[in-house]
Amino acid sequence: MSIESSSPLVFNCGAVMKNRFMLAPMTNQQSHEDGKLSQDEFDWLTMRAKGGFGLTMTCASHVQEIGKGFSGQLGIFSDDHIKGHKKLASAIKSYGSLAVIQLHHAGMRSPKEVIGKKAVCPSDSPKHNARALTLAEVYDLRKDFIDAAIRAKKSGYDGVEVHGAHGYIVTQFLSTDINKRQDEYGGSLENRSRLLFEIVEGIRKACGSNFLLGVRLSPERFGMQLSEIKTISQQLVDSNLIDFLDLSLWDYKKTAEEFPDSDRSLLEHILDLNYKTVKLTVAGTINTGRDVSQVLKAGVDFVTIGRSAILHHDFPKRVMANPEFTPVDIPVSIDYLIKEGLSPTFVNYMRRWPNFVEE
């Protein structure tokens, strides 16, 4: 029997998600340069909570000033940010949506023009103008992720997601292509994943068993190997520390790059794991009501929606009313996007997506 997209979901921590739709954490460049929440970011996110998302996740929010990945990024590296986060978390929750913040550090992907200095990385990376973190700085990084989660709890969020995907700092530690460290944070998979597990353990210890805790991973690109990510994913499940795993697949129908001779999809590989009571969500071109049904029917617990959430702030409500719902065709006009809650800054950012904004 397939899961109904409208059915509630209960996490191990006790949090209840009213349906099976999560808003993807999406770069939008709408906040202030000091990391404080802007009205534009507030409007964008609360409109999605009002539109029916059972879990509304913020964009990636950096846990260290040097970890800023893009201009206009929402921050959570300072207590100065708490006031804005309290306002945001409270408003999201007022619509019956779980409020979750994604904890992020760009590492070598922090542009010099954004942070004003050399970026940091597990190892020196001349290509990215990034220097290696000292061991003391790795410990500081771990602490700053945990402190950011504590700040999130103080702000009233239901939980946090640790961003371990898309080539950012946790991915950089996991990657054999990037991580050339000779200490306990480099070499074997156990060592390369040590930082991730220490962050997760620290957050759980500091924030308690009733705080929603998830991890985002991507099984391909940026030096990631599907087989290693499957190992880490199973270890995270077996640790009993997390409530959900968020796997970014790029396209849920694609085949696995690591196994080119197999016709099994990346999603099928991911579903091999024993998730026990940990909930699984995936992202990757889940654009229509039919895609939602297909992914839930395959055994995924809830879907993560990006593109269609930009096009329709109330995508969950539309799909629950009509399982065959298909979003508006792109490109769409600037006026259309502004009516859907995007600021002119976000609209401009969306011009990076081919054929998305009508010119």
C-alpha positions as CSV (number, residue, x, y, z in Angstrom):
1,M,0.0,0.0,0.0
2,S,1.5,3.4,-1.0
3,I,1.8,6.2,1.5
4,E,-0.7,9.0,1.1
5,S,1.0,12.3,0.8
6,S,-1.4,13.8,3.3
7,S,-0.8,11.3,6.0
8,P,1.1,12.5,9.1
9,L,4.6,11.2,10.1
10,V,6.0,10.8,13.6
11,F,9.7,11.0,14.1
12,N,11.7,9.2,16.9
13,C,12.1,12.5,18.8
14,G,8.3,12.8,19.0
15,A,7.9,15.6,16.4
16,V,4.9,15.2,14.2
17,M,5.0,16.2,10.5
18,K,1.4,16.8,9.3
19,N,2.0,15.6,5.8
20,R,4.8,14.2,3.6
21,F,6.2,17.4,2.0
22,M,9.4,19.2,3.1
23,L,10.6,22.5,1.6
24,A,14.1,22.0,0.2
25,P,16.8,24.2,1.8
26,M,17.4,26.5,-1.2
27,T,20.0,29.3,-1.8
28,N,18.1,32.5,-2.3
29,Q,20.6,35.4,-1.3
30,Q,17.8,37.3,0.4
31,S,19.1,38.0,3.9
32,H,21.4,40.7,5.2
33,E,25.2,40.5,4.7
34,D,25.8,40.2,8.4
35,G,23.7,37.0,8.4
36,K,20.6,38.6,10.0
37,L,17.2,37.6,8.8
38,S,15.6,39.9,6.2
39,Q,11.9,40.6,5.7
40,D,12.3,39.1,2.2
41,E,13.6,35.8,3.6
42,F,10.9,35.8,6.2
43,D,8.2,36.3,3.6
44,W,9.5,33.6,1.3
45,L,9.7,30.9,4.0
46,T,6.5,31.7,5.9
47,M,4.6,31.7,2.6
48,R,5.7,28.1,2.1
49,A,4.7,27.1,5.6
50,K,1.3,28.7,4.9
51,G,1.2,26.9,1.6
52,G,1.1,23.5,3.4
53,F,4.6,22.2,3.7
54,G,4.7,19.8,6.7
55,L,8.4,20.7,7.3
56,T,9.8,24.1,6.3
57,M,13.6,24.2,6.1
58,T,15.6,27.3,5.9
59,C,18.3,27.9,3.3
60,A,21.8,26.8,4.3
61,S,22.8,28.9,7.4
62,H,26.5,29.2,8.1
63,V,27.8,28.3,11.5
64,Q,31.1,30.3,11.2
65,E,31.6,33.7,9.6
66,I,34.4,32.3,7.4
67,G,32.0,29.5,6.2
68,K,29.7,31.9,4.3
69,G,29.0,30.5,0.9
70,F,27.1,33.2,-0.9
71,S,26.1,36.8,-0.6
72,G,22.9,37.4,1.4
73,Q,23.2,34.1,3.3
74,L,21.2,33.7,6.5
75,G,23.6,33.1,9.4
76,I,23.5,31.3,12.8
77,F,27.1,31.8,13.9
78,S,26.3,34.6,16.5
79,D,23.7,35.2,19.2
80,D,23.0,38.4,17.3
81,H,21.0,36.2,14.9
82,I,18.7,34.7,17.5
83,K,16.1,37.5,17.4
84,G,15.4,37.0,13.7
85,H,15.4,33.2,14.0
86,K,12.9,33.4,16.9
87,K,10.6,35.5,14.7
88,L,11.0,33.1,11.8
89,A,10.6,29.8,13.7
90,S,7.5,31.1,15.5
91,A,5.8,32.2,12.3
92,I,6.6,28.9,10.5
93,K,5.2,26.9,13.4
94,S,2.1,29.1,13.6
95,Y,1.0,27.4,10.3
96,G,1.4,23.9,11.7
97,S,4.7,23.3,9.9
98,L,7.8,22.0,11.6
99,A,10.5,24.7,11.6
100,V,14.0,23.3,10.8
101,I,17.2,25.2,10.1
102,Q,20.0,23.8,8.0
103,L,23.5,24.1,9.5
104,H,26.1,24.8,6.9
105,H,29.7,25.7,6.3
106,A,31.0,26.2,2.7
107,G,34.7,25.4,3.5
108,M,36.7,25.8,0.3
109,R,33.6,27.0,-1.5
110,S,33.5,30.3,0.4
111,P,34.4,32.9,-2.2
112,K,37.1,35.3,-1.3
113,E,35.0,38.2,-2.5
114,V,32.3,37.2,0.0
115,I,34.5,36.4,3.1
116,G,37.4,38.7,2.4
117,K,40.1,36.1,3.1
118,K,41.3,32.7,2.2
119,A,38.8,30.0,2.6
120,V,39.4,26.9,4.8
121,C,39.4,23.3,3.8
122,P,40.4,19.9,5.3
123,S,43.6,20.2,3.2
124,D,45.3,23.0,1.2
125,S,43.5,23.5,-2.1
126,P,45.3,26.0,-4.3
127,K,42.6,25.6,-7.0
128,H,40.1,27.0,-4.5
129,N,42.5,29.5,-2.8
130,A,41.8,27.5,0.4
131,R,44.1,26.6,3.3
132,A,44.1,23.5,5.5
133,L,42.4,23.7,8.9
134,T,44.7,23.1,11.9
135,L,43.6,20.3,14.3
136,A,42.5,23.0,16.8
137,E,40.4,24.7,14.1
138,V,38.7,21.3,13.3
139,Y,37.7,21.1,17.0
140,D,36.5,24.7,16.8
141,L,34.5,23.9,13.7
142,R,32.9,20.9,15.5
143,K,32.0,23.1,18.4
144,D,30.5,25.8,16.2
145,F,28.2,23.4,14.5
146,I,27.0,22.2,17.9
147,D,26.7,25.8,19.3
148,A,24.6,26.7,16.2
149,A,22.2,23.9,17.0
150,I,22.0,25.1,20.6
151,R,21.2,28.6,19.2
152,A,18.5,27.1,16.9
153,K,16.9,25.4,19.9
154,K,16.9,28.6,21.8
155,S,15.3,30.3,18.8
156,G,12.4,27.9,18.9
157,Y,13.2,25.7,15.9
158,D,11.9,22.1,16.1
159,G,15.2,20.9,14.9
160,V,18.3,21.2,12.6
161,E,19.7,19.5,9.6
162,V,23.5,19.1,9.3
163,H,24.5,19.9,5.7
164,G,26.8,17.1,4.7
165,A,26.1,17.3,0.9
166,H,27.0,19.3,-2.3
167,G,30.7,19.7,-1.8
168,Y,30.6,21.9,1.4
169,I,32.8,21.4,4.4
170,V,31.5,18.1,5.7
171,T,31.6,16.7,2.2
172,Q,35.1,18.0,1.8
173,F,36.1,15.9,4.9
174,L,34.3,12.8,3.5
175,S,36.0,13.1,0.0
176,T,39.2,11.2,-0.8
177,D,39.6,13.7,-3.7
178,I,39.8,16.7,-1.3
179,N,40.7,15.4,2.2
180,K,44.5,14.6,2.3
181,R,44.9,15.0,6.1
182,Q,47.3,12.7,7.9
183,D,45.6,13.0,11.3
184,E,42.5,11.3,12.8
185,Y,40.3,13.3,10.4
186,G,41.9,11.9,7.2
187,G,42.7,8.7,5.5
188,S,40.2,5.9,6.2
189,L,36.4,6.3,5.8
190,E,36.1,6.1,9.6
191,N,38.5,9.0,9.9
192,R,37.0,11.1,7.1
193,S,33.5,10.7,8.5
194,R,34.7,11.3,12.1
195,L,33.8,15.1,12.1
196,L,30.2,14.3,10.9
197,F,29.6,11.8,13.6
198,E,31.1,14.0,16.3
199,I,28.9,16.9,15.2
200,V,25.8,14.7,15.3
201,E,26.7,13.2,18.7
202,G,27.4,16.7,20.1
203,I,24.1,18.1,18.9
204,R,22.1,15.2,20.2
205,K,23.9,15.5,23.6
206,A,23.5,19.3,23.8
207,C,19.9,19.5,22.5
208,G,18.3,16.4,23.9
209,S,16.3,13.5,22.6
210,N,13.2,15.5,21.7
211,F,15.0,17.8,19.2
212,L,14.6,16.9,15.6
213,L,17.9,16.0,14.0
214,G,18.6,15.2,10.4
215,V,21.6,14.9,8.1
216,R,21.8,15.7,4.4
217,L,24.2,13.7,2.2
218,S,24.7,13.4,-1.6
219,P,25.8,10.0,-2.9
220,E,27.5,11.4,-6.0
221,R,29.6,14.3,-7.2
222,F,32.3,16.3,-5.3
223,G,34.3,13.1,-4.8
224,M,31.4,11.2,-3.2
225,Q,31.1,7.5,-3.8
226,L,27.6,5.9,-3.5
227,S,29.1,2.8,-1.7
228,E,30.7,5.0,1.0
229,I,27.7,7.2,1.4
230,K,25.6,4.0,1.9
231,T,28.0,2.8,4.6
232,I,27.9,6.2,6.4
233,S,24.1,6.4,6.0
234,Q,23.7,2.9,7.6
235,Q,26.1,3.9,10.4
236,L,24.0,7.1,11.1
237,V,20.8,5.0,11.3
238,D,22.5,2.4,13.5
239,S,23.8,5.1,15.9
240,N,20.3,5.9,17.0
241,L,21.3,9.6,17.0
242,I,19.3,11.0,14.0
243,D,15.6,11.3,13.2
244,F,15.8,11.6,9.5
245,L,18.3,11.2,6.6
246,D,17.9,13.6,3.6
247,L,19.6,12.3,0.5
248,S,20.1,14.7,-2.4
249,L,20.0,12.5,-5.6
250,W,20.0,15.3,-8.3
251,D,17.4,13.1,-10.1
252,Y,15.6,10.3,-8.4
253,K,15.3,8.4,-11.7
254,K,19.0,8.4,-12.7
255,T,21.2,5.4,-12.6
256,A,24.2,5.3,-10.3
257,E,27.5,6.6,-11.7
258,E,29.5,4.1,-9.6
259,F,27.7,1.2,-11.2
260,P,27.4,2.1,-14.9
261,D,26.5,-1.4,-16.0
262,S,23.6,-1.7,-13.7
263,D,20.2,-0.4,-14.6
264,R,19.2,0.1,-11.0
265,S,18.3,3.7,-10.2
266,L,20.1,5.7,-7.5
267,L,16.9,5.6,-5.5
268,E,16.8,1.8,-5.6
269,H,20.4,1.7,-4.3
270,I,19.5,4.0,-1.5
271,L,16.4,2.0,-0.5
272,D,18.7,-1.1,0.0
273,L,19.5,0.2,3.5
274,N,17.7,-0.8,6.6
275,Y,16.4,2.6,7.9
276,K,14.7,1.0,11.0
277,T,12.8,3.9,12.6
278,V,14.8,6.7,11.0
279,K,12.8,8.5,8.3
280,L,14.1,8.9,4.8
281,T,13.6,11.9,2.5
282,V,15.0,12.4,-1.0
283,A,15.4,15.3,-3.3
284,G,16.0,15.3,-7.1
285,T,13.5,16.4,-9.8
286,I,10.4,15.5,-7.7
287,N,8.4,18.0,-9.7
288,T,4.8,16.7,-10.2
289,G,2.1,15.0,-8.2
290,R,2.9,11.8,-10.0
291,D,6.6,12.1,-9.0
292,V,5.5,12.5,-5.4
293,S,3.4,9.4,-5.6
294,Q,6.1,7.4,-7.3
295,V,8.8,8.3,-4.6
296,L,6.5,7.6,-1.7
297,K,5.3,4.4,-3.2
298,A,8.9,3.3,-3.6
299,G,9.4,3.4,0.2
300,V,10.6,7.0,0.9
301,D,8.9,8.5,4.0
302,F,8.6,12.1,2.8
303,V,9.6,14.1,-0.3
304,T,11.8,17.2,-0.5
305,I,10.5,19.8,-3.0
306,G,12.7,22.5,-4.5
307,R,11.8,23.8,-8.0
308,S,8.0,23.2,-7.7
309,A,8.0,25.0,-4.3
310,I,9.4,28.1,-6.0
311,L,6.7,27.9,-8.7
312,H,3.9,27.2,-6.3
313,H,4.1,28.2,-2.7
314,D,1.1,25.9,-2.0
315,F,2.4,22.9,-4.0
316,P,1.6,20.4,-1.1
317,K,-2.0,21.6,-1.0
318,R,-2.3,21.3,-4.8
319,V,-0.9,17.8,-4.9
320,M,-3.0,16.6,-1.9
321,A,-6.1,17.9,-3.7
322,N,-5.0,16.5,-7.1
323,P,-2.4,13.7,-7.2
324,E,-2.0,14.4,-10.9
325,F,-1.0,18.1,-10.4
326,T,1.6,19.4,-12.7
327,P,3.3,22.8,-12.1
328,V,3.1,25.7,-14.5
329,D,5.4,25.5,-17.5
330,I,8.6,27.5,-17.4
331,P,9.9,30.0,-18.2
332,V,7.6,32.1,-15.9
333,S,7.5,35.9,-15.7
334,I,9.1,38.0,-13.1
335,D,5.7,39.2,-11.9
336,Y,4.6,35.6,-11.5
337,L,7.6,34.8,-9.2
338,I,7.1,38.0,-7.2
339,K,3.5,37.0,-6.6
340,E,4.9,33.6,-5.4
341,G,6.9,35.4,-2.7
342,L,10.3,35.7,-4.3
343,S,12.1,39.1,-3.9
344,P,13.8,40.8,-6.9
345,T,17.1,39.5,-5.5
346,F,15.9,35.9,-5.5
347,V,14.4,36.3,-8.9
348,N,17.8,37.5,-10.2
349,Y,19.4,34.4,-8.6
350,M,16.9,32.2,-10.4
351,R,18.2,33.5,-13.7
352,R,21.1,31.1,-13.2
353,W,18.7,28.3,-13.8
354,P,18.3,27.7,-17.6
355,N,15.0,28.8,-19.1
356,F,13.4,29.5,-15.7
357,V,12.8,33.3,-15.7
358,E,11.1,34.8,-18.7
359,E,13.2,37.7,-20.2
